[in-house]
Amino acid sequence: MGIKVIAKNKRASYDYALEEKYEAGLSLKGTEVKSLRAGKVSLAEAYVAIDPYGEVWVHNMNIAHFEFGNQFNHNETRKRKLLLNKKEIAEIYHKLKAGSMTIVPTHIYFKDSKIKLGIALGKGKKQHDKRHDKAKKDVERKLRRGDYS
């Protein structure tokens, strides 16, 4: 079957220096899955948090209402539980506390008919880091094009 990417969070790699990457399952309702199959999701304002009970949740991930849903349609920005094992959660939690990092959702995709959310541990970039990365990308783009001026 393979992997089919539904949506990417392009701001994640721009705003954060991503280090460790993880794959998490999502606990979803039926109408949410149907909307995801149609590609109606936004990760732009989403963030991930670990609650005091050791559960991992994604907040503000916007999955649009299912077009043909009835009164049982889902709430668009409800918090959704991420499915990770205890060992991974403990590892993420300790890295968060030790390195002043944050958990960022990077992309959402189908993997063999299951919906997965790619998350990463990242440190926030300063403005000068962002300028440096942009200049580096511009140089690489010019070299690929053959524009040496």
Buried (B, 14 or more C-beta within 10 A) or exposed (E): EEEEEBBBBEEBBEBBBBEBEBEBBBEBBEBBBBBBEEEBBBBEEBBBBBEEEEEBBBBBBBBBBBEEBEEEBBEBBBBBBBBBEEEBBEBBBEBBEEEEBBBBBBBBBBBEEEBBBBBBBBBEBEEEEEEEBEEEEEEEEEEEEEEEE
